[in-house]
């Protein structure tokens, strides 16, 4: 059902679908274990600051 919903809206021009490279998948912060460099990069892209204790 979701596929048809998206397809219909895409065909009507209501939405635009763009490819997002693996390097810029910001949702990885919620779904994958990350090294510190990757974690810091994603936090910066999401405008989340890292507080050192």
Secondary structure, DSSP 4 states (H G I P E B T S, - for coil): -HHHHHHHHHHHTS-------GGG-TTHHHHS---HHHHHHHHHHTT-PPPP-
